[in-house]
Every structure is written in C-alpha cells, then in structure tokens.
Amino acid sequence: MKVLITGAGGQLGRALQTVGPAHAEIVPATSADLDIGDADAVRSYVTAAAPQLLVNAAAYTAVDKAESDAETAFRINGEAVGYLARAAETAGARFVHVSTDFVFDGTAGIPYAPDAPTAPLGVYGASKLRGEQEAGEGALIVRTAWVYGSRGANFVRTMLRLMAERDEVRVVADQIGTPTWATSLAEGIWKLTATGATGLYHYTDSGAASWYDFAVAIQEEALAIGLLDRAIPILPIPSSAYLTPARRPHYSVLDKEVTSALIGAPAAHWRSNLRLMLREVRAQG
C-alpha cells in the first residue's frame, strides 16, 4: 500500500513514518516538498505520487499567532484540507485528516464525544473545524490533543529546558486535557486506518491532567532517569495569570470509547507514555 503523508517533518509526521506498517510504502511530504495551501501544487503532487492512502498530518499549530494571522491559519487548516481531500478522491485514495480538541469550548465538564456540539473559542479551533468540514464524508477524521514528541517544539521539551535553567516555573493549573505521545497517536491512526473506518473519531492517551499536573510528572520522571539533576518548585497558577492572545478550553478531554472498541484496546495512560518518551530523549543524548 502506497501512503502519502503530508506534514512529514512534524512530530506526528515523523512518528507515522517510524511506526508505519511493514506493508506500507510511505511517501513523506514535508512543507518544503509541498505547500498544501496551493491547490494546483497539491493536485500535481498527489497525482504524481498516486497513493492508495493520504494522511494529512500537516497543520498551522501556532494557536496564539493565529489570532492575528487568520488568513494563513484558514488556508492551511481549512482550505488546504479540501484540496487534499479532492486530490485524494481523484487519485482513488482514502483520506485521513488529523484535527483537535480546540474545536470545543471546554465548558462541558465531561469528556467530549465525537458527536458533541462544537464551539471553538478562537481562530485556530475555528480553522481546524473548517478543515473537518472540508475533509468530506468519506474521510477518516481523528481528533487528538496535547501532542508531544521527543523532537520538535512541545510542552515537554520546553519544560525540560526551563527546569534546567530556572529556579522555579509557573504552570497553568485550570486547563484540563490529555497529554498524548506522538508515537501513541501515530499507532492509533494506523490502527483506525486498518479498520477501514470513516467519519469522526477521538484518539488520545488515557487519563486526564492539568498542565500543572503534566509539568509535575515531567520533573518527577525526568529526575528518575537522570534527565534533570535537581528538583525545582513548580507553582500552579490560574489561566488569568498567564494571558495569551487566544483563549484555551478549560476542559477538553476527549471521549475515546468508540475508538477503543473499534481498535480493540484503549491507549496507554499518558504518564506511562511520558516515561517512554523521556527515555527516548535520554537515548538521543
């Protein structure tokens, strides 16, 4: 099976390549290879690649910058998804698209089911919701949240750096979600794809945490394996003490019951996968 992966240079794109099935002939397309916001370029690239499966792991993920750069956010997260979906259909390929918990406003207080009403709080979430609409009825859309990996810019790597440099860190404690290891997400996407499913599904690691909880776990696990050599105070703060251009949902845990039933098992707990990721960081030196 020939698989075209867009966003191949990102943390999810790399993970999809690393854990891809043995029978998959993967064609990786980075942003340097393909501007997915260019309809003609997408059409030509997909036609030439002739995949049986197209997985879109590309996205505009600068949540705060999106508030002042809505045009680019909607071009990459919205319109481009339509270009990819139509090119995949023309090529006879199945289309898989990755979306986000930010399509919800975070007021529910219970895990969001795939069919829960959407109400994004900002440009990023609205642009990702547009992408879901552009993907079309025949697509497999996988919503996820709080993704991190051993490479690239993400919360875990930022915390490791700050904890090594500073005498204390302050972390928001009133936003709740589920940290998700990119490798775990990639494995989940491949499993969902193998079922032939279409429609909306949720996939994250198991459990829930605040950003503060996550930071505490990062320090504890990093100390245990020698990635950090000292403990520093981690101070919980409210969102109101760390104002950002974009509003974040206060609660964005995703309900994965349908996904777990379909693929036969739930994902590992987020803390177990954090431990595995930190071991990867240590091995990379």
C-alpha distance (Angstrom), angle and dihedral (degrees) to the residues before:
residue distance angle dihedral
M1 . . .
K2 3.78 . .
V3 3.81 112.8 .
L4 3.79 125.6 -169.2
I5 3.81 112.6 -157.6
T6 3.80 117.7 -166.4
G7 3.78 117.6 -161.0
A8 3.80 87.1 35.0
G9 3.80 92.6 156.6
G10 3.81 94.7 59.3
Q11 3.78 126.6 89.1
L12 3.82 94.1 -97.7
G13 3.80 92.7 41.4
R14 3.79 91.0 53.7
A15 3.80 91.8 46.5
L16 3.81 91.6 50.8
Q17 3.79 88.8 55.8
T18 3.80 93.7 46.0
V19 3.81 96.8 51.8
G20 3.81 98.9 30.7
P21 3.81 117.3 134.3
A22 3.79 118.1 -91.3
H23 3.81 92.1 -116.5
A24 3.82 92.9 56.7
E25 3.79 119.6 101.8
I26 3.78 98.9 -155.6
V27 3.80 121.9 -153.1
P28 3.84 106.7 -167.0
A29 3.79 117.8 -153.9
T30 3.80 117.5 -170.8
S31 3.79 124.8 -168.8
A32 3.82 87.3 -97.5
D33 3.81 89.5 56.6
L34 3.79 97.4 45.3
D35 3.80 135.7 15.7
I36 3.79 99.2 -149.2
G37 3.80 89.2 -164.5
D38 3.81 90.1 67.7
A39 3.81 107.9 84.0
D40 3.81 95.1 -162.4
A41 3.80 92.5 48.0
V42 3.79 91.1 49.6
R43 3.79 92.6 49.5
S44 3.80 92.6 49.9
Y45 3.80 95.3 43.7
V46 3.80 95.4 48.6
T47 3.80 92.0 44.7
A48 3.80 90.7 52.4
A49 3.81 93.8 44.9
A50 3.84 92.5 47.5
P51 3.83 95.3 -162.9
Q52 3.79 127.4 -176.4
L53 3.80 89.0 -149.1
L54 3.81 130.4 30.5
V55 3.82 117.4 -164.9
N56 3.78 115.8 -169.2
A57 3.80 109.2 -152.2
A58 3.81 92.5 153.8
A59 3.79 119.6 110.0
Y60 3.78 146.2 151.2
T61 3.81 98.9 -114.0
A62 3.82 103.3 170.6
V63 3.81 94.1 115.8
D64 3.80 97.1 -176.9
K65 3.80 96.5 38.6
A66 3.81 89.1 52.9
E67 3.79 89.7 69.3
S68 3.82 89.4 68.8
D69 3.81 96.4 29.0
A70 3.77 102.3 48.4
E71 3.80 93.7 145.0
T72 3.79 92.9 61.7
A73 3.80 93.4 41.5
F74 3.80 92.0 53.6
R75 3.80 92.3 42.8
I76 3.83 93.0 55.5
N77 3.81 101.7 30.0
G78 3.77 97.5 35.5
E79 3.79 120.6 19.0
A80 3.80 94.5 32.6
V81 3.80 91.0 57.6
G82 3.78 88.6 59.3
Y83 3.80 90.8 50.6
L84 3.80 90.7 51.7
A85 3.79 93.8 44.6
R86 3.80 92.9 51.6
A87 3.78 92.7 44.8
A88 3.80 89.9 50.4
E89 3.80 90.8 50.3
T90 3.81 91.4 50.5
A91 3.81 90.1 49.8
G92 3.81 91.6 48.4
A93 3.81 91.1 -116.0
R94 3.79 129.9 141.6
F95 3.80 113.2 -117.4
V96 3.81 126.3 -137.8
H97 3.80 120.8 -174.1
V98 3.81 129.6 -173.9
S99 3.81 119.4 -140.4
T100 3.79 137.5 172.0
D101 3.80 149.6 -113.3
F102 3.82 87.2 -118.0
V103 3.80 89.6 84.9
F104 3.84 85.0 80.1
D105 3.81 127.6 70.2
G106 3.80 95.6 -136.4
T107 3.81 97.2 -124.9
A108 3.82 98.8 112.7
G109 3.80 98.8 85.1
I110 3.81 91.9 -152.5
P111 3.82 129.1 75.4
Y112 3.79 112.2 -74.0
A113 3.81 115.5 -116.5
P114 3.81 118.1 -144.8
D115 3.81 90.6 -105.3
A116 3.82 95.4 48.1
P117 3.81 114.8 124.6
T118 3.80 113.5 -90.0
A119 3.80 123.8 -134.1
P120 3.80 113.3 163.0
L121 3.79 116.5 -157.1
G122 3.79 98.1 -149.3
V123 3.77 148.7 12.1
Y124 3.80 95.8 -78.9
G125 3.80 93.9 54.4
A126 3.81 92.0 42.6
S127 3.81 91.3 50.9
K128 3.80 91.5 50.0
L129 3.80 90.4 49.1
R130 3.79 88.5 53.0
G131 3.80 87.6 53.0
E132 3.79 91.0 54.8
Q133 3.80 88.9 53.1
E134 3.80 92.1 47.3
A135 3.82 92.7 49.8
G136 3.79 90.9 73.8
E137 3.80 134.9 -139.7
G138 3.79 95.2 -71.8
A139 3.82 94.6 57.2
L140 3.78 129.5 99.9
I141 3.80 106.4 -129.1
V142 3.79 117.8 -167.1
R143 3.79 118.5 -166.8
T144 3.78 116.5 -158.7
A145 3.81 139.8 164.0
W146 3.81 146.8 -144.6
V147 3.81 95.1 7.6
Y148 3.80 120.5 -170.6
G149 3.80 136.7 167.4
S150 3.78 140.9 -176.5
R151 3.81 90.8 -97.5
G152 3.78 133.1 42.8
A153 3.80 131.7 32.4
N154 3.79 114.2 -44.4
F155 3.80 142.2 130.7
V156 3.80 96.4 -89.4
R157 3.78 95.5 52.1
T158 3.81 91.0 44.0
M159 3.80 91.1 52.0
L160 3.80 92.3 48.5
R161 3.79 89.7 53.4
L162 3.80 95.2 45.6
M163 3.79 93.0 45.5
A164 3.81 89.7 53.9
E165 3.82 93.4 46.6
R166 3.80 105.9 37.5
D167 3.79 138.7 56.9
E168 3.82 92.4 -133.7
V169 3.79 140.0 1.1
R170 3.80 130.7 -149.3
V171 3.78 117.7 -144.9
V172 3.81 132.5 -176.4
A173 3.81 111.3 -104.4
D174 3.81 103.0 -177.2
Q175 3.80 100.7 66.5
I176 3.81 112.6 86.5
G177 3.80 126.9 -164.7
T178 3.78 142.1 120.4
P179 3.81 123.3 -80.7
T180 3.81 108.3 -135.9
W181 3.80 127.0 -162.0
A182 3.80 110.7 -135.2
T183 3.81 90.5 -133.3
S184 3.79 91.2 54.9
L185 3.81 90.8 48.3
A186 3.81 91.2 49.3
E187 3.80 91.0 51.3
G188 3.79 89.7 49.2
I189 3.80 92.4 50.7
W190 3.81 91.8 50.9
K191 3.82 90.5 49.1
L192 3.80 92.3 49.3
T193 3.78 90.9 47.0
A194 3.80 90.6 52.3
T195 3.83 90.4 58.7
G196 3.80 91.5 59.6
A197 3.80 89.8 -125.2
T198 3.78 123.2 164.5
G199 3.78 129.6 -171.0
L200 3.81 131.8 45.4
Y201 3.80 122.9 -25.9
H202 3.79 134.4 166.9
Y203 3.79 123.9 -136.3
T204 3.79 129.2 175.2
D205 3.76 134.2 130.3
S206 3.81 115.0 -80.3
G207 3.78 125.6 -89.9
A208 3.78 132.2 29.9
A209 3.80 137.2 -104.7
S210 3.77 143.7 167.4
W211 3.79 119.8 -115.8
Y212 3.81 85.6 -105.5
D213 3.82 91.7 53.5
F214 3.78 88.8 48.5
A215 3.80 92.4 51.0
V216 3.81 92.2 49.4
A217 3.81 90.2 51.2
I218 3.81 91.6 48.1
Q219 3.81 91.2 54.9
E220 3.80 94.1 45.0
E221 3.80 94.5 48.2
A222 3.81 93.6 42.3
L223 3.81 91.6 51.1
A224 3.80 90.4 49.4
I225 3.82 92.5 59.3
G226 3.79 99.1 34.9
L227 3.80 99.9 -104.8
L228 3.80 88.0 123.4
D229 3.78 124.2 33.7
R230 3.80 99.9 -160.8
A231 3.78 140.0 32.1
I232 3.78 119.9 -124.2
P233 3.82 130.5 -170.6
I234 3.81 114.4 -87.1
L235 3.78 109.4 -158.0
P236 3.83 121.9 -157.8
I237 3.79 115.0 -134.1
P238 3.82 134.0 178.8
S239 3.78 121.1 -110.6
S240 3.79 87.6 -111.2
A241 3.81 88.9 66.8
Y242 3.81 92.2 55.9
L243 3.78 106.1 47.0
T244 3.80 117.6 -168.5
P245 3.82 132.2 -179.1
A246 3.82 90.8 -112.0
R247 3.79 125.2 55.3
R248 3.79 115.9 -128.3
P249 3.81 126.5 -148.3
H250 3.80 110.3 -103.8
Y251 3.81 91.9 -144.8
S252 3.79 121.8 24.4
V253 3.79 106.7 153.9
L254 3.80 109.0 150.2
D255 3.81 123.5 -137.6
K256 3.82 107.4 -124.1
E257 3.82 100.6 176.1
V258 3.81 95.4 111.9
T259 3.80 91.6 46.8
S260 3.81 93.5 47.8
A261 3.80 91.3 50.2
L262 3.79 91.9 49.3
I263 3.82 97.0 49.3
G264 3.80 94.7 36.5
A265 3.80 102.4 -114.8
P266 3.80 142.9 40.0
A267 3.78 121.3 -109.1
A268 3.78 118.9 -96.0
H269 3.80 118.0 -90.1
W270 3.80 113.5 -81.8
R271 3.80 93.0 -117.3
S272 3.80 93.0 54.7
N273 3.79 90.1 51.9
L274 3.80 91.5 45.8
R275 3.80 87.4 57.3
L276 3.80 91.2 52.5
M277 3.79 92.2 47.8
L278 3.81 92.7 50.9
R279 3.79 89.7 52.1
E280 3.81 87.2 55.1
V281 3.80 90.0 52.6
R282 3.80 90.9 50.6
A283 3.83 91.4 49.0
Q284 3.79 90.8 51.4
G285 3.81 89.5 56.9
